[in-house]
Amino acid sequence: MDFNMKKLASDAGIFFTRAVQFTEEKFGQAEKTELDAHFENLLARADSTKNWTEKILRQTEVLLQPNPSARVEEFLYEKLDRKVPSRVTNGELLAQYMAEAASELGPTTPYGKTLIKVAEAEKRLGAAEREFIHTASINFLTPLRNFLEGDWKTISKERRLLQNRRLDLDACKARLKKAKAAEAKATLWNDEVDKAEQELRVAQTEFDRQAEVTRLLLEGISSTHVNHLRCLHEFVESQTTYYAQCYRHMLDLQKQLGSSQGAIFPGTFVGTTEPASPPLSSTSPTTAAATMPVGPSVAGLAPPGEAALRLEEVSPPASGTRKARVLYDYEAADSSELALLADELITVYSLPGMDPDWLIGERGNKKGKVPVTYLELLS
């Protein structure tokens, strides 16, 4: 009991001494031991890493889950160490509504059939989004959280301990200075000087030891940057895969809707009026085929089973032609296709029975098939 009381009294005395030293430093009434420039740079870099990691983490969470209520729910499940329940994505919910609408309005009607096709595409988009969120959470968010909740807490603890050791050191310096001043006035040897010098030596040793421990932890921030760099590459790869899947699903849907539109509205100009997404530069074997806007491998001018029309016999339809801007360079695969250069303007039109992914393009006296995904149709 007495030992505990003495320890509490000692701790209270140390805390009071540190508080006095800290207050006097703030008012410029006491000297402060300064850390070297390299150490200060390490501290600044660590603080910057922590702050930006927090911001990137929070904004990535918003990107993956825009609903704040859902984020709070997921946070609580994580803190309770419980599995987060599976959540329906917005795309999957939209697909469900469209499928139900088609069932009620008539699945065999043109509108109902289109609703079903779009619902299937939205369902695939939702599944791709779910996979992207899962992969990004594991490969990117989790390492960032581990740094903030693990390494950074350790660094913060050692920094606080270093601050206390510095306050103890400076308090010892102040006591030694006062003892020497009292000794000079008394013109005799003061035992307090020996005691203050001994306390200063101990405080200096503890401060140096703690400074070295803290320095090693701060230098480890470089390893943290390397780890976060690797995680960032994995995040970009998963995001690339996700958008490539979305592009592929929407391109498939566009083909289906283009075919059905031609059957429902004969003579309607077939093709997209919006510029297609540019080819991605990712070299991933799983995404390259999906990201590059490539025309169908077989694109005849006539329906299957009928003789293909010769280009010299092709003429613009009565419904007229349209202008189109070329989005990317395109190299003709054979003599029936027209080579394209990015940003040039050409005249395009469609023919009955023609593959909806292709148009007839004319530039001067040259004529040939061109892929729709390489064009921006102008009004």
C-alpha positions in Angstrom: 0.0 0.0 0.0 2.8 2.4 1.0 4.7 1.4 -2.2 1.7 2.2 -4.4 1.2 5.6 -2.7 4.8 6.5 -3.1 4.6 5.5 -6.8 1.5 7.6 -7.3 3.2 10.6 -5.6 6.3 10.1 -7.7 4.3 10.0 -11.0 2.3 13.1 -9.9 5.6 14.9 -9.2 7.0 13.9 -12.7 3.8 15.0 -14.4 3.9 18.4 -12.6 7.5 18.9 -13.5 6.8 18.2 -17.1 3.8 20.5 -17.1 5.8 23.4 -15.6 8.6 22.8 -18.1 6.2 22.8 -21.0 4.4 25.9 -19.9 7.6 27.8 -19.4 8.8 26.8 -22.9 5.6 28.1 -24.4 6.1 31.5 -22.7 9.8 31.6 -23.6 10.9 31.3 -20.0 12.8 28.1 -20.4 15.3 26.6 -22.8 14.2 23.7 -25.1 16.4 21.0 -26.5 16.0 21.1 -30.3 16.1 18.0 -32.5 18.4 17.9 -35.5 17.2 18.9 -38.9 17.1 15.3 -40.2 15.0 14.2 -37.3 12.6 17.1 -37.9 12.3 16.2 -41.5 11.5 12.6 -40.5 8.7 13.9 -38.2 7.3 16.1 -40.9 7.3 13.3 -43.5 5.6 11.0 -41.0 2.9 13.5 -40.2 2.3 14.2 -43.9 2.1 10.5 -44.7 -0.5 10.0 -41.9 -2.6 12.9 -43.0 -2.7 12.0 -46.6 -3.3 8.4 -45.9 -6.4 9.3 -43.9 -7.7 11.5 -46.7 -7.1 8.9 -49.4 -8.7 6.2 -47.2 -11.8 8.3 -46.5 -12.3 9.3 -50.1 -11.7 5.8 -51.4 -14.4 4.6 -49.0 -16.7 7.2 -50.4 -15.9 6.1 -53.9 -16.6 2.4 -53.1 -19.7 3.1 -51.0 -21.3 6.6 -51.6 -24.1 5.9 -49.0 -22.9 7.4 -45.7 -25.3 5.3 -43.7 -24.0 2.1 -45.3 -20.4 3.2 -44.5 -21.4 3.7 -40.8 -23.0 0.3 -40.7 -19.9 -1.4 -42.2 -17.7 0.5 -39.7 -19.7 -0.8 -36.8 -19.7 -4.4 -38.1 -15.9 -4.1 -38.5 -15.4 -2.8 -34.9 -17.6 -5.6 -33.6 -15.5 -8.0 -35.5 -18.6 -9.3 -37.4 -19.0 -10.2 -41.0 -20.6 -7.4 -43.0 -23.8 -8.7 -44.6 -24.0 -8.9 -48.4 -25.5 -5.7 -49.9 -27.3 -5.4 -53.2 -25.6 -3.0 -55.5 -27.5 -0.2 -57.3 -27.0 -1.9 -60.6 -28.4 -5.2 -59.3 -31.4 -3.4 -57.7 -32.1 -1.6 -61.0 -31.9 -4.9 -62.8 -34.4 -6.4 -60.4 -36.9 -3.5 -61.0 -36.5 -3.7 -64.8 -37.1 -7.5 -64.8 -40.2 -7.1 -62.7 -41.4 -4.3 -64.9 -40.9 -6.5 -68.0 -42.8 -9.3 -66.4 -45.8 -7.1 -65.6 -45.8 -5.0 -68.8 -45.3 -8.0 -71.1 -42.0 -9.8 -71.6 -42.9 -10.5 -75.3 -43.5 -6.9 -76.2 -40.6 -4.9 -77.8 -40.4 -2.7 -74.6 -40.5 -5.8 -72.3 -37.8 -7.6 -74.3 -35.6 -4.5 -74.2 -36.2 -4.2 -70.4 -35.1 -7.8 -70.0 -31.9 -7.3 -72.0 -31.0 -4.1 -70.1 -31.8 -5.8 -66.8 -29.4 -8.6 -67.6 -26.6 -6.1 -68.5 -27.2 -4.1 -65.3 -27.1 -7.3 -63.3 -23.7 -8.1 -64.8 -22.5 -4.5 -64.1 -23.7 -4.9 -60.5 -21.7 -8.1 -60.1 -18.6 -6.5 -61.6 -19.0 -3.6 -59.2 -19.3 -6.0 -56.2 -16.1 -7.8 -57.2 -14.3 -4.5 -57.7 -15.4 -3.2 -54.2 -14.3 -6.5 -52.6 -10.9 -6.5 -54.3 -10.2 -2.9 -53.7 -11.2 -3.3 -50.0 -8.7 -6.1 -49.5 -5.8 -4.9 -51.6 -6.0 -1.2 -50.9 -8.2 -0.1 -48.0 -7.1 -2.8 -45.6 -3.3 -2.0 -45.8 -4.1 1.7 -45.3 -6.2 1.0 -42.3 -3.5 -1.3 -40.9 -0.9 1.5 -41.1 -3.1 4.0 -39.3 -4.3 1.5 -36.7 -1.0 -0.3 -36.2 2.3 1.3 -37.3 1.1 4.9 -36.8 -0.2 4.2 -33.3 3.2 2.8 -32.4 5.0 5.8 -33.8 2.7 8.2 -32.0 3.2 6.3 -28.7 7.0 6.5 -29.0 6.9 10.2 -30.1 4.9 11.0 -26.9 7.5 9.1 -24.9 10.3 11.1 -26.6 8.5 14.3 -25.8 8.3 13.3 -22.1 12.0 12.4 -22.1 12.9 15.8 -23.6 10.8 17.6 -21.0 12.6 15.6 -18.3 16.0 16.4 -19.8 15.3 20.1 -20.1 13.9 20.2 -16.5 17.2 18.6 -15.3 19.2 21.2 -17.2 17.2 23.9 -15.6 17.7 22.4 -12.1 21.4 22.1 -12.6 21.6 25.7 -13.8 19.8 26.9 -10.7 22.0 24.7 -8.4 25.2 26.2 -9.9 23.8 29.7 -9.5 23.0 29.0 -5.8 26.5 27.5 -5.4 28.1 30.6 -6.8 26.2 32.8 -4.4 27.0 30.7 -1.4 30.7 30.5 -2.3 30.8 26.9 -1.1 30.2 23.4 -2.6 26.6 22.6 -2.9 25.5 18.9 -2.8 22.6 19.8 -5.0 25.0 20.4 -7.9 26.2 16.7 -7.8 22.6 15.5 -7.6 21.5 17.7 -10.5 24.4 16.6 -12.6 23.7 12.9 -11.9 20.0 13.4 -12.8 21.0 15.2 -16.0 23.3 12.3 -17.1 20.4 9.8 -16.5 17.9 12.0 -18.4 20.3 12.5 -21.3 20.9 8.8 -21.6 17.1 8.1 -21.6 16.5 10.8 -24.1 19.2 9.6 -26.5 17.9 6.0 -26.3 14.3 7.1 -26.9 15.4 9.4 -29.8 17.1 6.4 -31.5 14.0 4.2 -31.1 11.8 6.9 -32.5 14.2 7.7 -35.4 14.2 4.0 -36.5 10.4 4.0 -36.5 10.2 7.2 -38.5 12.7 5.9 -41.0 10.4 2.9 -41.5 8.0 5.3 -43.2 10.0 4.7 -46.4 9.0 1.0 -46.2 5.4 2.1 -45.7 5.5 4.2 -48.9 6.8 1.1 -50.8 4.0 -1.0 -49.5 1.4 1.6 -50.3 2.8 2.0 -53.8 2.3 -1.7 -54.4 -1.2 -1.5 -53.0 -1.9 1.5 -55.3 -0.8 -0.5 -58.3 -3.2 -3.3 -57.3 -6.0 -0.8 -56.9 -5.5 0.6 -60.3 -5.3 -2.9 -61.8 -8.6 -3.8 -60.1 -10.2 -0.6 -61.3 -9.0 -1.2 -64.8 -10.4 -4.6 -64.8 -13.8 -3.3 -63.5 -14.1 -0.6 -66.2 -13.0 -3.1 -68.9 -15.8 -5.4 -67.8 -18.3 -2.6 -67.8 -17.2 -1.6 -71.3 -17.6 -5.1 -72.5 -21.0 -5.6 -71.0 -22.3 -2.3 -72.4 -20.8 -3.1 -75.8 -22.6 -6.4 -75.9 -25.8 -4.6 -74.8 -25.3 -2.0 -77.5 -25.1 -4.8 -80.1 -28.3 -6.4 -78.9 -30.2 -3.1 -78.8 -28.9 -2.2 -82.2 -30.1 -5.4 -83.8 -33.5 -5.1 -82.1 -33.8 -1.4 -83.1 -33.3 -2.2 -86.7 -36.0 -4.9 -86.6 -38.5 -2.6 -84.7 -37.8 0.6 -86.7 -36.9 -0.3 -90.3 -34.8 2.4 -92.0 -33.7 3.9 -88.7 -30.0 5.0 -88.8 -28.2 2.4 -86.7 -25.2 3.4 -84.7 -24.2 5.3 -81.6 -24.3 9.1 -81.4 -21.9 9.3 -78.5 -18.1 8.8 -78.8 -16.9 5.4 -77.7 -14.4 5.1 -74.8 -10.8 5.3 -76.0 -8.8 2.1 -75.9 -7.2 1.6 -72.5 -3.4 1.3 -72.3 -3.5 -1.6 -69.8 -1.4 -4.6 -70.9 -3.2 -7.0 -68.6 -4.1 -10.1 -70.7 -7.5 -10.3 -68.9 -8.5 -6.8 -69.9 -6.8 -6.0 -73.2 -9.4 -7.7 -75.3 -12.3 -6.1 -73.5 -10.9 -2.5 -73.5 -9.9 -2.2 -77.1 -12.8 -1.2 -79.3 -12.5 -3.9 -82.0 -15.1 -4.5 -84.7 -16.6 -7.9 -85.2 -14.4 -10.5 -86.9 -17.1 -11.2 -89.4 -19.0 -8.2 -90.8 -20.6 -8.8 -94.1 -22.6 -6.3 -96.0 -25.4 -8.9 -96.7 -27.3 -11.2 -94.4 -25.9 -14.7 -93.9 -26.6 -17.0 -96.9 -26.8 -14.2 -99.5 -24.1 -13.0 -101.8 -22.1 -10.0 -100.4 -22.6 -6.8 -102.2 -19.7 -5.3 -104.1 -18.6 -1.9 -102.8 -18.7 -0.3 -106.2 -22.4 -1.2 -106.4 -23.2 0.3 -103.0 -24.9 3.7 -103.0 -26.2 5.9 -100.2 -29.8 5.0 -99.1 -32.8 7.3 -99.7 -32.9 8.1 -96.0 -29.6 10.0 -96.4 -26.2 10.1 -94.9 -24.5 11.5 -91.8 -21.1 13.0 -91.0 -18.9 11.3 -88.4 -15.7 12.2 -86.7 -13.1 9.4 -86.4 -12.0 8.9 -82.8 -8.9 6.7 -83.3 -6.8 5.4 -86.2 -8.1 2.2 -87.8 -6.2 -0.1 -90.1 -8.4 -1.8 -92.7 -8.3 -5.6 -92.4 -9.1 -6.2 -96.0 -10.1 -4.4 -99.2 -13.8 -4.2 -98.1 -12.9 -1.9 -95.2 -11.9 1.8 -95.1 -8.7 2.8 -93.2 -9.3 5.7 -90.8 -7.2 8.4 -89.3 -8.1 10.0 -86.0 -10.0 13.4 -86.1 -10.9 13.2 -89.8 -14.5 13.6 -91.0 -16.1 11.0 -93.2 -19.6 10.4 -94.6 -21.4 7.3 -93.2 -24.6 5.4 -93.8 -26.2 2.0 -93.1 -27.7 -0.5 -95.4 -30.5 -3.0 -94.8 -29.3 -6.2 -93.3 -25.9 -4.8 -92.4 -24.2 -5.7 -89.2 -25.2 -2.9 -86.7 -21.6 -2.7 -85.5 -20.5 -1.5 -88.9 -21.3 1.3 -91.3 -20.4 2.2 -94.8 -17.9 5.1 -94.8 -16.9 7.4 -97.7 -14.0 9.7 -97.9 -13.6 11.3 -101.4 -13.7 8.5 -103.9 -12.9 5.8 -101.4 -15.5 3.7 -99.8 -15.6 0.8 -97.3 -16.9 -0.7 -94.1 -16.0 1.2 -90.8 -16.6 0.1 -87.2 -19.1 2.1 -85.3 -17.1 2.2 -82.1 -14.4 4.2 -83.8 -16.8 7.0 -84.8 -18.5 9.9 -83.2 -21.7 10.5 -85.2 -22.4 14.2 -85.7 -25.9 15.7 -85.8 
